[in-house]
Amino acid sequence: MIWLIVYGISIFSIALIYYFMGWYKLTYNSLTSQGLFWGAIFVPFLSFLYFGFFAWKGHSVDMSSEGLNTFIMISKLPLGLLSLSIPFVAIITSLHRSIQTATQISSTNTQIELIKKKNSLDELFSREKNFVDKCVYIEKQVGDIDIKLKDTVSTFKFSISAPHVLFHKIYNTTPNNGDITYELTDFVNGSFLVEFSTIEENLRLHYECIEKKDGMGIDDELSRLFVIVRALCRTLDLLSVPTCQVPYFYIKGKDNNFQICISTEEELKMWLRKYIILSESLFSAVNLSGKYSLFNMKKYTFQGLKLFPSFSQGKITNNYSGVNWDSSVNVFKNHN
């Protein structure tokens, strides 16, 4: 009985060693580097020798047929324990193969995901570069703008200072389930279109008032002019167009006084012609050509008719440089 206890303690000790050494864990490394593989061989072999010692005690080596039969008869338990190494090794081998297969599948999936991410990034960079090229084209189309200052005329070179940022404003580049849809955000159909429609709609209303010969006071005319110029300036801010020195053009109204950054109607028409080029180019860049009407803007800029005679009542008080375009247009309450 004591020898069975010794055997049990030995097996338990081996199990403890395997546990604390971490040899019980199967990895994707080669089969011969697995602790369980060698354990599946050596534990049955050591059990064979241990119980064989007691089974063979008192017997001598006899290679005759009778001796071999006797060996088999007295070694049934040791041989049975030794034979356990075969199913143990088979189980360990099967588990190891499963782990290697799972690792290979995981590695393949990881590589596929990396390739998909790389392709997605390549497409993103390609689309972004293409958009930046379109911005360069828009800049060339808009060209230079002459701005009348207090004592001189300066030339403003139109540019989009942050085309990469603008790209991410216009397109949804946030991955959805690993894919980028490049759907249009609300930037063009929302923020940009609000200012675009403000200019177009106010020109239409101004034409209607003139055609109907409705009495329109100077404050009504100045308010509409102010709204148009402010929408123009806000558009420039939306597109990250850098600011420049502009005139501080001050016009007194009846109830309100106005500051705008355009000092003549000819200059306003010139700005709006540039705005038309800018809008059409941007709509074309995002595949929205022909969706929105520029009828009133084109009508105003290419006709000789002057809609805002109040320009003649204003004056350039000084030159102005603001942190953004929107700061160059203001309205003040007339307290006189």
C-alpha positions as CSV (number, residue, x, y, z in Angstrom):
1,M,0.0,0.0,0.0
2,I,2.8,2.3,0.9
3,W,4.3,2.0,-2.7
4,L,1.0,3.1,-4.2
5,I,1.1,6.2,-1.9
6,V,4.7,6.8,-3.0
7,Y,3.5,6.5,-6.7
8,G,0.6,8.9,-6.0
9,I,2.9,11.4,-4.4
10,S,5.3,11.2,-7.3
11,I,2.6,11.8,-9.9
12,F,1.2,14.7,-7.7
13,S,4.7,16.2,-7.5
14,I,5.1,16.0,-11.3
15,A,1.8,17.7,-11.7
16,L,2.8,20.5,-9.3
17,I,6.1,21.0,-11.2
18,Y,4.1,21.3,-14.5
19,Y,1.7,23.7,-12.9
20,F,4.3,26.1,-11.4
21,M,6.6,25.9,-14.4
22,G,3.7,26.5,-16.8
23,W,4.5,23.3,-18.8
24,Y,0.9,22.4,-18.9
25,K,0.1,25.2,-21.4
26,L,0.1,24.3,-25.1
27,T,1.4,27.0,-27.5
28,Y,1.7,27.3,-31.3
29,N,5.5,26.4,-31.1
30,S,6.7,23.0,-32.3
31,L,5.3,19.9,-30.8
32,T,8.7,18.8,-29.3
33,S,8.9,22.0,-27.4
34,Q,5.6,21.3,-25.5
35,G,5.9,20.1,-21.9
36,L,2.7,18.1,-22.1
37,F,4.1,16.1,-25.1
38,W,7.1,14.9,-23.1
39,G,4.9,14.4,-20.0
40,A,2.6,12.1,-22.1
41,I,5.6,10.0,-22.9
42,F,7.7,10.0,-19.7
43,V,4.9,9.6,-17.1
44,P,3.6,6.3,-18.7
45,F,7.2,5.2,-19.2
46,L,8.2,5.9,-15.6
47,S,4.9,4.2,-14.4
48,F,5.9,1.2,-16.5
49,L,9.3,1.0,-14.8
50,Y,7.9,1.6,-11.3
51,F,5.3,-1.1,-11.4
52,G,7.5,-3.3,-13.5
53,F,10.1,-3.3,-10.7
54,F,7.6,-5.1,-8.4
55,A,6.2,-7.3,-11.2
56,W,9.6,-8.5,-12.3
57,K,11.1,-9.0,-8.8
58,G,12.2,-12.6,-8.3
59,H,12.3,-13.4,-12.0
60,S,15.4,-13.7,-14.3
61,V,15.7,-13.0,-17.9
62,D,14.4,-15.8,-20.1
63,M,14.3,-15.2,-23.8
64,S,12.5,-18.5,-24.6
65,S,8.9,-18.7,-25.6
66,E,7.8,-19.7,-22.1
67,G,9.9,-16.8,-20.6
68,L,8.2,-14.3,-23.0
69,N,4.8,-15.6,-22.1
70,T,5.6,-15.3,-18.4
71,F,6.9,-11.7,-19.0
72,I,3.6,-10.8,-20.7
73,M,1.6,-12.4,-18.0
74,I,3.4,-10.6,-15.1
75,S,3.7,-7.3,-17.0
76,K,0.1,-6.6,-17.9
77,L,-0.2,-3.6,-15.6
78,P,3.2,-2.1,-16.5
79,L,2.6,-2.6,-20.2
80,G,-0.9,-1.2,-19.9
81,L,0.4,1.9,-18.2
82,L,3.1,2.2,-20.9
83,S,0.5,1.9,-23.6
84,L,-1.3,5.0,-22.2
85,S,1.4,7.1,-23.8
86,I,-0.1,6.4,-27.2
87,P,-3.5,8.0,-26.6
88,F,-2.0,10.7,-24.5
89,V,0.4,11.7,-27.2
90,A,-2.4,11.5,-29.8
91,I,-4.6,13.8,-27.7
92,I,-1.7,16.3,-27.1
93,T,-0.9,16.2,-30.8
94,S,-4.5,16.8,-31.8
95,L,-4.8,19.7,-29.3
96,H,-1.5,21.2,-30.5
97,R,-2.6,21.0,-34.1
98,S,-5.9,22.7,-33.3
99,I,-4.0,25.5,-31.5
100,Q,-1.6,25.9,-34.5
101,T,-4.5,26.0,-36.9
102,A,-6.3,28.6,-34.8
103,T,-3.1,30.6,-34.6
104,Q,-2.7,30.4,-38.4
105,I,-6.3,31.4,-39.0
106,S,-5.9,34.3,-36.5
107,S,-2.7,35.3,-38.2
108,T,-4.3,35.1,-41.6
109,N,-7.3,37.2,-40.4
110,T,-4.9,39.7,-38.9
111,Q,-3.0,40.0,-42.2
112,I,-6.3,40.3,-44.1
113,E,-7.4,43.1,-41.6
114,L,-4.1,44.8,-42.0
115,I,-4.3,44.6,-45.8
116,K,-7.9,46.0,-45.6
117,K,-6.7,48.8,-43.4
118,K,-3.8,49.6,-45.7
119,N,-6.1,49.6,-48.7
120,S,-8.6,51.8,-46.9
121,L,-5.8,54.2,-45.9
122,D,-4.4,54.1,-49.5
123,E,-7.9,55.0,-50.8
124,L,-8.3,57.7,-48.2
125,F,-4.9,59.3,-49.1
126,S,-5.7,59.0,-52.8
127,R,-9.1,60.6,-52.4
128,E,-7.7,63.3,-50.2
129,K,-4.9,64.1,-52.6
130,N,-7.4,64.2,-55.5
131,F,-9.5,66.7,-53.5
132,V,-6.4,68.8,-52.7
133,D,-5.6,68.9,-56.4
134,K,-9.2,70.1,-57.0
135,C,-8.7,72.8,-54.4
136,V,-5.5,74.0,-56.3
137,Y,-7.6,74.1,-59.4
138,I,-10.3,76.1,-57.7
139,E,-7.7,78.6,-56.5
140,K,-6.4,79.0,-60.0
141,Q,-10.0,79.4,-61.3
142,V,-10.8,82.1,-58.7
143,G,-7.5,83.9,-59.3
144,D,-6.5,87.2,-57.8
145,I,-8.9,89.8,-56.3
146,D,-8.2,93.5,-56.4
147,I,-9.2,95.2,-53.1
148,K,-9.6,98.9,-52.8
149,L,-8.1,100.2,-49.6
150,K,-8.1,103.7,-48.1
151,D,-5.1,105.0,-50.1
152,T,-4.2,102.1,-52.4
153,V,-5.3,99.0,-54.1
154,S,-4.0,95.6,-53.0
155,T,-4.1,92.3,-54.7
156,F,-5.5,89.4,-52.7
157,K,-4.4,85.9,-53.9
158,F,-7.3,83.6,-53.2
159,S,-6.3,80.3,-51.5
160,I,-7.7,77.5,-49.4
161,S,-5.3,77.3,-46.5
162,A,-6.4,73.9,-45.1
163,P,-7.6,71.7,-48.0
164,H,-7.0,68.5,-46.0
165,V,-9.2,69.8,-43.1
166,L,-11.8,70.8,-45.6
167,F,-11.8,67.3,-47.1
168,H,-12.7,65.8,-43.8
169,K,-15.4,68.5,-43.3
170,I,-17.0,67.6,-46.6
171,Y,-16.7,63.8,-46.5
172,N,-17.5,61.4,-43.7
173,T,-14.1,59.7,-43.2
174,T,-15.0,57.9,-40.0
175,P,-14.7,54.1,-40.4
176,N,-18.0,52.2,-40.1
177,N,-17.4,48.5,-39.5
178,G,-13.9,49.1,-40.8
179,D,-15.1,50.8,-44.0
180,I,-15.1,54.4,-45.0
181,T,-18.2,55.4,-47.0
182,Y,-17.1,58.9,-48.0
183,E,-20.7,60.1,-47.8
184,L,-21.2,63.9,-48.0
185,T,-21.6,65.4,-44.6
186,D,-23.9,68.4,-43.9
187,F,-21.1,70.8,-44.7
188,V,-21.9,71.5,-48.4
189,N,-25.7,70.8,-48.2
190,G,-25.9,72.5,-44.8
191,S,-23.3,75.1,-43.7
192,F,-22.1,76.1,-47.2
193,L,-25.6,76.0,-48.7
194,V,-27.0,78.3,-46.0
195,E,-24.7,81.1,-47.0
196,F,-25.0,80.4,-50.7
197,S,-28.8,80.5,-50.5
198,T,-28.7,83.7,-48.4
199,I,-26.9,85.5,-51.2
200,E,-29.1,84.1,-53.9
201,E,-32.4,84.6,-52.1
202,N,-31.6,88.2,-51.0
203,L,-30.7,89.2,-54.5
204,R,-34.0,87.7,-55.7
205,L,-35.9,89.6,-53.1
206,H,-34.1,92.8,-54.0
207,Y,-35.0,92.4,-57.6
208,E,-38.6,91.8,-56.7
209,C,-38.7,95.0,-54.7
210,I,-37.2,97.0,-57.5
211,E,-39.5,95.5,-60.1
212,K,-42.6,96.1,-58.0
213,K,-41.3,99.6,-57.2
214,D,-42.0,99.0,-53.5
215,G,-40.8,101.8,-51.4
216,M,-37.5,100.7,-49.9
217,G,-35.7,102.8,-47.3
218,I,-32.0,103.1,-47.0
219,D,-32.0,100.8,-44.0
220,D,-33.8,98.1,-45.9
221,E,-31.3,98.3,-48.8
222,L,-28.3,98.4,-46.4
223,S,-29.6,95.5,-44.4
224,R,-29.9,93.4,-47.5
225,L,-26.4,94.5,-48.6
226,F,-25.0,93.7,-45.2
227,V,-26.6,90.2,-45.2
228,I,-25.1,89.5,-48.7
229,V,-21.6,90.6,-47.8
230,R,-21.8,88.8,-44.4
231,A,-22.8,85.5,-46.2
232,L,-19.9,86.0,-48.6
233,C,-17.5,86.5,-45.7
234,R,-18.8,83.5,-43.8
235,T,-18.4,81.3,-46.8
236,L,-14.7,82.3,-47.0
237,D,-14.3,81.4,-43.3
238,L,-16.0,78.0,-43.9
239,L,-13.5,77.3,-46.6
240,S,-10.5,78.3,-44.5
241,V,-9.6,81.2,-46.9
242,P,-6.9,83.3,-45.1
243,T,-7.9,86.9,-44.3
244,C,-6.2,89.9,-45.7
245,Q,-6.3,93.7,-45.2
246,V,-9.7,95.1,-46.3
247,P,-11.3,98.5,-46.2
248,Y,-13.3,99.5,-43.1
249,F,-16.2,100.8,-45.2
250,Y,-18.7,102.7,-43.1
251,I,-22.2,103.5,-44.2
252,K,-24.7,105.5,-42.1
253,G,-28.3,104.5,-42.2
254,K,-31.4,105.9,-40.7
255,D,-31.6,103.6,-37.7
256,N,-28.4,101.5,-38.1
257,N,-24.9,102.1,-39.3
258,F,-23.0,99.4,-41.2
259,Q,-19.4,98.3,-41.6
260,I,-18.6,96.1,-44.6
261,C,-15.4,95.1,-46.3
262,I,-16.4,96.1,-49.8
263,S,-16.4,99.8,-50.8
264,T,-18.0,99.9,-54.3
265,E,-20.7,98.1,-56.1
266,E,-18.3,97.2,-58.9
267,E,-16.1,95.5,-56.3
268,L,-19.2,93.6,-54.9
269,K,-19.9,92.3,-58.4
270,M,-16.3,91.3,-58.8
271,W,-16.4,89.4,-55.5
272,L,-19.7,87.7,-56.5
273,R,-18.2,86.7,-59.8
274,K,-15.4,85.0,-57.9
275,Y,-18.0,83.5,-55.6
276,I,-19.9,82.0,-58.6
277,I,-16.6,80.4,-59.8
278,L,-15.9,79.1,-56.3
279,S,-19.4,77.7,-55.8
280,E,-19.6,76.0,-59.2
281,S,-16.1,74.6,-58.8
282,L,-16.9,73.3,-55.3
283,F,-20.2,71.8,-56.5
284,S,-18.4,70.1,-59.3
285,A,-15.7,68.7,-57.0
286,V,-18.4,67.0,-54.9
287,N,-20.5,65.9,-57.8
288,L,-23.4,68.4,-57.2
289,S,-23.1,70.3,-60.4
290,G,-26.4,71.8,-61.6
291,K,-28.2,71.0,-58.4
292,Y,-28.3,74.6,-57.1
293,S,-29.3,77.7,-59.0
294,L,-27.0,80.8,-59.3
295,F,-29.5,82.6,-61.5
296,N,-29.8,85.8,-59.5
297,M,-26.1,86.0,-58.8
298,K,-25.3,85.7,-62.4
299,K,-28.0,88.1,-63.4
300,Y,-26.7,90.7,-61.0
301,T,-23.0,90.3,-61.7
302,F,-23.3,90.4,-65.5
303,Q,-25.9,93.1,-65.9
304,G,-25.0,96.8,-65.7
305,L,-27.8,97.6,-63.3
306,K,-26.8,98.9,-59.9
307,L,-29.0,97.6,-57.1
308,F,-27.2,99.3,-54.1
309,P,-26.9,103.1,-54.6
310,S,-26.2,103.5,-50.9
311,F,-22.6,102.7,-51.7
312,S,-22.2,106.3,-52.6
313,Q,-23.1,107.4,-49.1
314,G,-20.3,105.4,-47.4
315,K,-16.6,106.0,-47.0
316,I,-13.5,104.1,-46.1
317,T,-12.5,105.3,-42.7
318,N,-9.4,103.1,-42.4
319,N,-8.0,99.7,-43.4
320,Y,-8.9,96.7,-41.3
321,S,-7.4,93.3,-40.5
322,G,-9.5,90.9,-38.6
323,V,-9.0,87.4,-37.2
324,N,-11.6,86.1,-39.7
325,W,-13.7,87.4,-42.5
326,D,-16.9,87.6,-40.5
327,S,-15.4,90.2,-38.2
328,S,-15.1,92.6,-41.1
329,V,-18.9,93.1,-41.3
330,N,-20.8,94.6,-38.5
331,V,-24.0,96.5,-37.8
332,F,-24.3,99.3,-35.1
333,K,-27.4,100.9,-33.7
334,N,-27.6,104.6,-34.6
335,H,-28.3,106.5,-31.4
336,N,-28.5,109.9,-33.1
